[in-house]
Amino acid sequence: MQICNPSPREKGGLLSELKRVNRPQWYAFIGAWSGWLLDGFDFSILSFLLIDIQHSFTVGKALAGALGTVTLILRLVGGTVGGTLADRVGRKRPLIWSIVWISLFSALSGYSTSYGMLFTFRALFGIGMGSLWASGMPLALEHWPRQLRGIASGLLMGGFNWGYMFAAITFQLIYPVLRTASIPGWRVLFYISGIPVIFIFWIKKNVKESPVWLADQEQATRGTGRAKLSIREIFGPEFIGTTMHCSLLMGAILCSYYSINFWYPTALREIQLEPIRYLIALNLGGIIGTVWWGRISEGRIGRRGALTAAAIVGTLTTPLFIGFRSPSILILGALLIGSCAVGALGVMPSYLAERFPTRVRGAGPSFSYHAGAFLASFTPTLIGVLQDRGMGLRASMAWGIALSGCLVVLMVRLGPETRGREFSVPIPVE
């Protein structure tokens, strides 16, 4: 038995379609979305604390950037393990385990007594970060009907932007108060990042396992069963081309994302601007853009057309984003680059999920996503190295955004279109 989502797009518009999403489908989406929001908060809070961490442990900008890099590198380990578990034991349990993991190591980061200890905790945090996406993405998308997969994809990725924005607001409201406390403020913010672990009780009670995964398990038990782990299958002859292409495409997109986001609060503070309103503009743009491009990808131009357009427009807005000192221009630039270059990420969950069949949908998209994160993980460090060698921070960021934007367009055009495909159908590289 195979679960196939309804294919025709019914009339009545987006709101009418969303009203037909039932409660179990919404709960599955909220569980995955909230996990990604918590992930975004926990990871992004680091970018606001780099200057203070440098002062606490007397390290240079390259080592400060390495805290972001090691987290992204270890995402590949977490994504690989979490994706394989999601294909073996279901999507829900690995999601819960991942939320516990990231909350624990985010809180422990605040107890670090040396740079080496903090580096280790951020590395371990990355494992949970990778596993969370690996389980949450298929859980959400396998519940939702096919004609809404693009919008669900965009809404899901927007959760990370909400997390970033909440991190910015938390920093703005709480950090000034902590400056007079005996405990360094950056430690307290890491402690706060561990609190949302209590949300797992809601997920445990209300979120149901993916019906697509359950049907696939039933089919496997009636047949010959699975001879291989899904992580081995995606490197076999059937999927190796798909795995490599998806990994390179994600690497290009995330290189652009990290060029935009990781050093951005520091760049604003260097020119004596309080980051909060610019970060809200950037992430508000990301929230709007992920939904917009996810929805656009359901139309005539498809996934490839939406990704190409978002990357081109986003790259062209770089001068407005980082090339001026005028607050009004910088806010406009943040909103535009967030809605396009960052918004392009809204297409990726549906695109990656459609490239792999159910039996490897945990491992395939997750490995590709996090292998891409691994390839892009050196971006924060490289931008730090360029600064240590004399290039300005804003110029370093601009080069990263421009080069990665060109790579996104190239890689998108090398891949197939996937819009409208059933989840049971694997799509090879053309």
N, C-alpha and C positions, 0 to 999 in steps of 0.2 A: 504494500500500500504506500502511495506517495502523496504527500500534501502539496497541492498546487494552489497557489493564490488565484483569485479571480482575475481574469485578464482584461476585460473591457473596462474602460474608464467611464464611470457613470456620470450622467449630467448633474449639474447643480453646483459645481465649483468646489473649491478646496474646503470651505467650511462645512458644506454638506457632506463631503466625503469623510472629513474628520469626525463628524457626528456618528458615522457608522462604525467607527472603531469601538470595540466593546471594552468592558472593564478589565478583563484579563490582559488584553493587548495593551491597554494604557498602563497597567501596573508593571508589565514586563518592560515597557519603554521607560517608565519613571525609575525603575530599579537600575537599569543600565545608565540612564542619563544622570541620575544623582551620583552614581559611582564615578562617572567621568567628571562631573562637577567637583566632587571632593578631590579627585586626582588633580584637576586643574588648579584648585586652590593650594593644595599641598606642594605641588611642583613650582607654581608661580611665585609663592611667597619668598622663595630663595632669591629671585631676581631683584626684590626690593631691599635685600639685606646684604648684598655683595660688598658694599663699601664698609659696612660695620664689621663684617666677618674679616675683611682684609686687615682692618685695624686691630681686631681682637687677636688674630693669629700671626700678624705681620707677614703677610704673603702678597705677592704681586698680582697683577690683573690676570695673567695667564693661569695661575693656580686657582684664582677665584672662578674663572671661566671653566676650569676643569671640574668643578663641583657639578656644573650642569652637564658636562660631557660624560662623566662617569655614570650619572643617572641614566642618560640616554643609551649608553652602551649596554648597561645591564638590563634595559628594557627588552633587548633581544632575547636574553636568557628567560626572562619572565614570560614574554610573549610566546616563546617556543614551548615552554613547559605548560603554561596556562592554556594555550591553544590545543595542545595534545590532550590535556585533561578534559577540556571542554568537549572534545570529540569522543572521549572514552566514558566519562561519568556524567555528562550533561553540562549545560551552560550555567545553571543557577549556583551550584555549590562552589565552583571556582570563583565566581563573582563575589560571593560572600567572603571566601578566604582572602581574596585580593584586597578587599576593603579593610579587613582586619590588619593585613600586612602593611599596607601603606600608612595607615594611621599609627601603627606601632613605631615604625622607623622614622616617621616624620617627628613624632613626639620625642623619640630618643635623640634625634639630631640636636635638640635643645640642651641635652646633657653633655655634649661633646666638650672634652677638656683639651683637645688639641686639634690641629688641622687634619691629621691623619685619622682621628676618630670620626670627625665630621665627614670626611671623604668616604670612609667605610659605611657609615649609616646612609649617606646619600646613594651609594652604590646599591645597597640592599633595598632601599626605597624603590630604586628603578626596577627591580625584579617584580615587585607588586604592581607597579605602574603598567608594565607590559602585560601581566597576566589579567589585569582588570579589563583592558580593552579586548583582549582575546576572547573572554567569556561574555562580556556585556554586549558587544556588537552583534554577534549572531543571535543572542537571546532576544534582543529588541527586534531585529529585522525579520527573524523567522516567525515572529508572532504577527507582524503587520501584513495587510494585503499588498499584493504586488504593485498595484497602481499608486500606492502611497509610499513605496519604498524610498523614492528619492527625497520626499519631504521628511520622512522619518530619519533618513540618513543625515540630512542637514540639521534637523533639530537635535539629533544625538551629538554631533560634533560641536554644536553650539554650546553644549554643556561645559566644555573645557573653557570657553570664553567667559561663561558665567562665573566659573571658578576663579579665573584670572581677575575678573572685575571685583568679585567679593574679596579677593586677596588685596587688591588695591585699596578698597574701602576700609578693610580691616587695618591695613598699614596706616592709612591717613587718620583714622579715628583713634586707634589705640596706641600707635607707636609714640606720638608726642608725649602721652601721659607716662609711658614707660621710661622716658629719658631721665626722669628723676628717681627712678627705683634703683635699688641696690643690685638687682639682677639685670644683666644686659637685655635690652628690649628684643633683640633678635632671638634670644633663647625662648622668651615667653611666647612669641609668635609661633615658634615651632611646637611648643606645648599645645597651644590652641588648635593647631592643625590636626591633632590626634583625637579631638573631642567627637567629631562626626561619626566615629566608629559605631555609635549607638544606633545608627540608621539600619544596621544589618538585621535588627530584630523585626523591623517593618518588612524588609525584603523577604526574610524567612517566612513570615506569616502570609504575605499577600501575593508574592510573585510565583507564577507557575512555570514549570519547565517548558522548553520549546516544543511545540507539537510536531514540528518538522523533524527535530532530533529524535523524539520518541518514536515517530513513524519509521524513521530510518533504522533505529535500533530493533524495532519489531521485524522489519524486513530482513535485517542481518541475522537475527536469531532463527528465522525460518529458512534461511539459505545456508551458505557455507561458512558464514561469519567472516570476520576481517582477519586476514593473514598478516597484515602489516599495521604498525602504528601510523597514524595519519602524518606525523612528521617525516616518516620515511617515504610515504607515498608522494608527497609534494616534490621530492627530489628524484622520483622515478621518471621514466620516459614520457608518461602521459602529462605530467604537470611541470617539469623542470623549466620549460620555456616560459610558462605563465608565471611561475614563482620568481624567476629572474627579472622579467619585465616589470612585474608589480613592485618588486623591491626597489628597482632603479627609479621608477616613477615616484614612489613614496619618498625616496631619498631626496629627489629634486624638490618636491613640494615642502618637505620638512626643513630642508636647508634654507628655503625662502622664509619659512615660518620662524625659525630660530634666529635668522638674520634680522628679522623685524622685531621679535619680542624680547629675547634674552637680555640684551644690553640696553634696551630702550629706556627703562627708568633711570639708569645711570647716565645715559646721554642727556636726558632732560635735567637731571640734577647738576650736570656739568655746566649747563648754561643758565643756572639759577632759576629753573622753573619747577614748581611742585608737580609731580607726575600725575596726580590723581585724575584731573579732568581729561588729560590727553589719553591716559590709559582707559578711562571709561569710554572715550570716543573710539579708540582702537577696538576695544572688545565689543562695544555696541555695534560697530561696523561688522565685526566678526559674527556676532549673533544673527544680525540681519542677513549678512552675506551667505552664511552656511545654509540658511533656510532658502534664500532666494535662488542660489545656484543649484541646490538640491532639487528644488521645484522645476527650475529651468531644464535640468537634465532629463526630466520626464517628457519634455516636449520634442519638437522636431529636430533640434540640434543634438540631442542625446547627451550621454555622459562625456564623450570626447569633445564635443563642441562647447559644452559648458566649462570644462576644465581649461580648454584653450583660451576661451574668451576671458575667463577670470584671471588667468595668469598674465595675459598680455596687458589688460587694463590695469591690473594691480602693479605690474612693473613700471608702467608709465607714470604712475602716481608717486613714485619714489621721491622726486625733487620736492613735492609738496609735503611729504611725510618727514623728511630729514634735512632738507636743504635750506630752510629759512629759520629765522628766530621770531617771526611774528606769531604770537599766540593764536590768532584767528586762522592763519594759514596752516599752522601745525595741527590744529584741531581738525580742520577740513581734510588735511592729508592723512591723519590717523583714521578718520572715518572712512575715507575712500580706500586706503590700502587694506584696512581691516575687512571691508565688505567684499573686496575682490581677491587679493593675494591670500589673505587668511580665509576668506569665504570659500575659496576653491576646495578646502578640506571637506566641506559639506557634501561633496559628490563622492568622496572616497569610500565610505563604508558600503554604500550600495554597489559601487563599481567593483570593489574587491570581493564582496560577497557573491556577486554574479559571475566572477571569474572561476570559482571553485564549487564543486558539488557538495552536498550536505555532509558526506562522510569525512571531508577534510576542511570544512568551512571554519572550524576553530583554528586548526594549524596553518592552513594556507594563507588566508588574509592576515592572520596575526603575525606569522613569520615575515610576510612581505612588508607589513606596516613597520615592524620593529627592526627588520634588517634595514629598511629605509631610514629609520631613526638612528640606527648605528652609523650608517654612511653619513648622515647629516650631523651626528653628535659632535664632530670635531669643529663645527661652526662656531660655537661660543668661544672655544679655546683659540681658534685661528684669529678671530676678531680681537681677542685679548693680546695675542702675539703681535698682530699688526700695530696695536697701540703701543706695546712695549718697544717696538722698533721705530716709532716716531709718527705713524699715520694717525690722524684724528679719528676719534670714535665714530663720528657721523659718516666720514668718508669710508671707513671700513665696513660699516653696515650697508651703505649704498652699493658698494661693490658686491657684497654677498647677495643682496636682493636682486640686482640686475643679472648676475651670472646664473643664479638658481632659477630665475624666471624664464630665461632662455632654455635651460635644461628641461623645465616642466613642459614647455610647448613641444620640444623635440620628442620627449618620451611619450607624451600623450598621442602624438601622431603615429607612433610606431605600434600602438596597441589597437585592439579591436573595439568595436562598439558593443555594449552589453545591455542597453536599455530594453526592458520588456522580457528578458530571458527568465525562464522558470529556474527556481533554485536547484532543481534536480539535474540541470544540463551543464556539464563542464564546457568552458569556452577556451579553445587553444589559441596560441598566438598565431596571427595570420602571417 
